[in-house]
């Protein structure tokens, strides 16, 4: 497995026709774009952390039963600066770098003492997000890079701070039925003071506006106490734009990914993937990921496994609510909420599933009661070995696994005119470490979890993080819009 993290990956900017085994559904037309780190060594310098690597985009395009693969490094300013200098000159998530070798840690100290906000990297390696008709490579800073979804070419850089005081933003925005995009982030513009901002990007151009006051769904975000002994849960009413006055909290935990959230019988139900500590972050230092098998095995068994945890937050209570009585009245759950003497509410989650990460759902059920989670399965290693379908109603699971195969985050693509929540297919990019087997794109029937087909390519395919499936009709609409704009200009 350590071979997955050694050496830079070669890009394949020209389309490569995949070898098909099984059947590719004829209705599956469009492009799956994935994003993740592909280059960790520049010259004699090496990044410290896997999350630091230079962004390598890759895509699988479906055309009438055929599949074409291509990959291309994001030509960010960071990429260009590093390549030109032949060394790492831009700091990343876990690697400090200085353009001027004469500078040292004291220069950072000066920035801290003067409350100067550093200029972040534009190495947008985490996800692909959509704003209006455009697609962007994204990380979690103020920069995003527009890309061509067909060729993967890098286009202009966009700075959130040109529109709103947003220095850090999530790489997992949400979308409504009208194509508007919602995101949240952190502003550190006021002399080191931080505050959370929620932004709505209308389905036109990259501008910010107020949140839709008619949308009933509450917003949930988690905050961490400085002592790290509690995790506070903040629920904001989108009608009033104010947080609920009650202080909800749970035990200390680490969260990278949310699954879904919805309201039911005056309760907010939300599911997250959580860890008891930050061991996962530590595991992804390249020193650990490229260590000997024995050392890696020992280290790997020290990090806490992720679990899918369901929290249920009661919205209907007052001063007369009895202390130490479970305030959750929803059935079929072991999650509970207890009011304490100071008026705060302690929330204990139910663990739905153990050892799953990178969760996906049928996005038509986002913000609604749902049944199925599609995810990657991990055990004592941080790299997934299985693709899994979790049934929340029955608490049962279906799995796909193959020896020496390392699956990426599964992506659900719904069947046209689908009726059931799991009518569709699952797509997962599979990296093979078997010398006799090429890497491939796996296509599973989302209902039965049986393999429908695979598209193998004899080129470098890298482990990635997140991505998006773009239906061909969306790409055609974008092309038509561009033609209209060009003809009117």
N, C-alpha and C positions, 0 to 999 in steps of 0.2 A: 504493500500500500504506500510505503514511503516514496516510491517512484513517482507518485502523483504530484509530489511537491518539489521535485528536483528538476532544474532546467527550465528555460523559457519556452513557451509554446510558439510554434510557427503559425503565422496567419495564412489564410487561404481566401484572398479577396475575390477571386473569380469563382463562380458557382461550380460545385462539384456534384455530379449526378450520383445519387445514392443507389446502392444495390438493395432491392426490395425482396424481403421474405414475407410470406403471408399476403394479406390484402390491406391496402390503404383505402378507407372508405371514400367513395367518389364525392360525397358531399363535403369532405374535409378540404376546403380551399382557403389558403391564407398563409401567413408566415408566423412562426414561433421565433421570437428574438430573446436571447439570453445574455446576461451580463455577469462578468466575474473577473478576478485577477488572472493574468496570463504571463506576466513578466515580473520576475522578482530580483533579477540581477542586471545591473547596468555597469558596464566596465568591470572594475574590481569591487564595486560596492554591491551589497545585498540588503534587501529589506529585512527587518526583524520579524515582521508579522505577515501571515498569509493575507490578511485583509488590506495590506498596503500595496499589493502588486498592481501594476498598470492595467487598466481596463482593457479586456479583450471581448469584443462583441462577437456573437455567432448566431446564425439563424438556420432554420430548416423551413424551406418554402414548399408548400403542397400545390401541385399543379396536375389535376386530372389523374390522380393515382400515382404520380411520380413525385419524388422528393429531391430537392437541391439544397446543398449545404454551402455555406460560406462563412468566413470569419475575418475580422479586421480590427486591429488595435484602434482604440479611440485616440485620435490625434488631438489630445488636449494640450493646453499650454504646458502642463506638467510633463507630459510625454515629450514634447519638443525640447523643453529645457534640459531634461535628463539626457536625452539622446545626443543633443548638441554638445553637452559637457562631458558625455561618456561616463557619467557617474550620477548618483542620486543627489539632487540639489534642492528638491522640494520636500518638505516634511509631510509625513502621512500619519495615519492612525497610531501606529506603534513605532515609527522610525523618525528620529529627529535628524534634520539635515540643514546645512547652511550654504547658501550660494557662494558666500565668501568664506574660504577655509580659515581666515584669520578670526572670524567671529566665533564666539563660544557661548556657553550657557549664560554669561552675564548680559548678553544682548536680549535674551528672553526675560531675564530678571527686570531689565529696564522697562520692557513692554508691560510686564505685570504691574510694576509699581506705578506706572503712568496710566494704567487702565487702557492701554492701547490695544485695539482688537487686531489680531494677526490676520493677514490675508491667507485664506485657506486654499488648499489644492483644488484644482478642477478635474482631478482624476476620478471621474464619476463611474465607479465600478460596481455599484450594488444592484441597481434595478433599471427597468425601462418604464417610464411613465408617460401618460398622455395628457396633453393640455390642448383642448380644442381639437384641431385636425392634425396637430404636430406631435411627434414623439421625441422624448429626451432621455439620454443617459443620466442617471441620478445617483448621488451618494447621499450624505446627510449634512451637507454644508450649504452655503448660500449660492453655489454655482451648479447649474445644470447645462448639458450640452445637447443641442438639437442634432438629430441624426436623420439620415435618409433610411427609412425602414426597409427599402428594397436592396440598396447597395451597401448599407452600413457605413457610408461615408460620414465623416464628422462635419457638422455645420457650425453655426454661430454659438457662442457662449452667452448664456443668460444669467444675470445676477439678480437674485431675489431682492437684494437691498435697494435696487433701483426703483422698486415698486412698494416695498414695505420693509419696516425695520426687522428683518428676519435673518439672523446669522446662522442658525442651524435649523434644518427642516427634515422631516422624516422622508424616507425613500419609499414609503408605503401609503400613498394618498388613497382617498376613496372617491368614487364616482356615483353620481345620481343618474336617474333615467333620462335626463335631458342633456347628459354629456358634461355637466359641470363637475369640476374637480375640487375636492376639499382636502386640506392638509393642515398640519399643525407644526409649530417649531418654537424655537427659543430666540428671544431677543436679548442681546447683552450689550446694547448700545449705550446704556446710561451708566457710565463709570463702573462697569463690572457688575451692575445689578441685572438680574435675570428676570424675565417674565415670559409666559407662554402666550403665543398668538395663534389664533385659528383663522385661516384664510380660505376664501372661495374664489376659484378661478373660473369665470364663466366660459361657456363653450364658444368663445370667440377669439380672444387674445389674452396674453399673459398680463392680467391686471388683477387687483384685489378688490373685493367688495364685501359688504356685510353678509353674514350668514342668513340663509332663507328663514324668515321668521315663521313661516307656516309649516315647516317640516317638524313633526312631533318627536322624532327620535332624539334621545339624549346623547350627549357626548361624554365619553368616559376617558380619563387618562389617569396614569399612575404616577405618584410622586414619592420620592424617597427621602426619609428623614436623615439628617446628617449623621446620626449615630448608627444608622443602618440596622436598627432593631425593629423598625416598623415600615410598612409600605402604605401610604395613604391613597385612597381611592377618591378621586374628585369627579362628581357628576354635574354637568352643566346643562341647564334647561335651555334648549335652543330657541324657545319662544321669548324668554326673559333675558337670555344671554348671561344669566347669573348662576353661580354654583349653588347646589343645595346647601342649606345652612348646617346640616348634620355632618359631623366628621366621621367618615367611614375609614376603617383601616384593617390591615391584615398583617400576617407575619412578614418578615423581611424576605424578599425574593428578587430575582433578576428576570426581566422579560425582554425578549428580542422580537417576538411575533405575537400578534393578536389573531384569533380565529374568526370570531363573529360576536355580535351583540344584538340584543333585541329586547323589547318590552313585552311582558306577559302578566296580566292580572295585577297591575300596579307594582310590578317588580321589574328591575333591570337585570337581565341575565347576560353575562358575558364570559366568554371562553378565551383563555390565553395559554400560551406555551411558557412555562416558568421553570426556573432553576433555583436551587437553594443557595447557590453561591456563584462566583464569577469564574469557576474552573474552566468553562468552555473557552472563554477569552484567552486564558493562560495557555490552554492546550494548543491553540492555533499559532503560537510563536513557532517560526520555522525551525528553531533549534529543537523543539519537541517533535514536530511533524516529520523531521528527517533523521531522527535519532535511530539507533539500532533497535531491532525488533524487541529485544529483552527490555531495554530501557523504555521504549514506547509502550509496551504492554503494561509495565508497572505504572508509568505516569498516567496512561489512559484510564486506568481503573480508579484513579483518585478524583476525577471530575464528576460532579453530580449529574445524574441523568435528567433530561427534560421530562415534564409531564404536562398533559393537557388538563388544566384546572378550571372548573366552572364556579364562578361567583354569582350569588343571587343577592341583589341589593333591594331590600324593601323600601318602597317610597312612601308608604302610608303608616306613619306613627307620630306620636306626640309625647308631651311630658308625662302623660298617664301610663305610657307603655311600661309594663312590668319589667324589672331588671332580671337579667339572666334567663329570660324566656326567648325561645327561638321565634324571631319575628318573620321568618320565611314561611309562607303558607302554601307555596307551590308543592305539589306532590312529586313523587318519583325522583327525589334527590336527597343526598346526605349533606348538602351545603346548608349552613345555617348562619344567622346573624343575631348577635346578642347585644342588647343595650347595656352600657356601663354607667357607673355613678356620675361621671362627668358629662354624660349626655352623648358621648361618642358611641359608635357601633362597631363591634369587632366582628369581622366576616371570616368565616372558615370555609374554604372551597371544598368541592367534591373533586376528587381526581377521576377524570373520565377515562384517560388512557395514559399508559406509561411509555416513555422512550420514543415519542414522536416529535418531529420538528418540521419546519418549512410547510406549515399547513395551508391548504387551499380548499375552497368550497365552490359550489355552483354559485356564481356571483349574482344570479337572479334572486338568491335568498339572502343576500347581504342585508343586515339590519332586520331580518325576519327569522321566525322560528324555523329551524332547519334540522336535518337528520344526519347528513354525511360530511365527514372530513376526509380529505385526501392528503397524505403526508409522506414524509420520509421516516424510516424506522432506524433508530440508532440503539446500540447497546453500550458497551464500555468504550467504544471508539467514537470520536466526534463526527466521523464520516459515515453517512447513511449506507446501509447494505441492502435495504428493502424499500419497495414502494408499498404503501398500505392504505386501505380504505377502512375507515372506522364508522361504525353504525352507532350513533348516540342512543337511539331508541332501544336497541337490543344489547348494546355494549359488546358487540361482536366485531371481528375484523377479518378482512381478506388481504392476502399478501402476494407480492411478486418478488422473487429473488432468483439470482443466477450467480454461480461461482465466479469470482474475480471481476465482478461488475459493480460499479459504484454509481448509483442513480442520483440524478439531480431532483430538485423540487418538482413534484408532479403538477401539471397544469390541466385543469378541466376545461374541455371545449364541448359546449352543449350541442345536442342533435337539433337540426332545424325542426321546428314545430314539435318540440319535445313536450311530453306530458308529465313525466316523473322527474323528481329532483336529480336522479342519477342517470338520466337519458343522455348519453354522450360518450366521449372518449377521454382517456388520460394520456397526456404526452409527457415523456421524461427523457432527457438526454442522458445516456448511459456511457460512462467512461470505462473501457475495458483495459485491464492490466494483464490479460492473457495474450501472449505474443501471437497466438494462432487465431485470435478473434479481434475484429475491428470494433471500434466504438460505434454506437448506433443510437438512433432515436427509437424509443419504445412506444408503441401504440396499444393501449389496453381498452377493452370494453369497460366503461365505468360502472356498469350495472353488475356484470359477472366477474370482472377483474381478470378475464381470460385475455391472453395476448391475441390481438388481431393481426399485427404485423410489426416489422422493424425495418428501418432504413439505415444500412451500414455504410460508413465512409472510411476510406483508407487515408485519413489525414489526421493531424493533431486535433484532438477534441479535449478541451480542458474542463476541469471542475468549475462550475459556476455558482452563482448565488440566487438570482431571481430573474424573472422575465415576464413577457406578455405574449399572448396569441392575438394576432391582428387578422380578422377575417378579410378575405379578398375584397368583399364589397366595401369595406372601410378604406382599403387602399385605393380602390377605384374612385370612390367619392373624393378622396384627397387629391388624386390626380386630376379629376374634373374641376375641382375648386382652384387648383393651381393654374389650370388652363384658362379659366375665366378671369382670374386675377391678372394673368399675363396679357390677355387680349384687351382688358380694360385699361391697362397702364400704358 
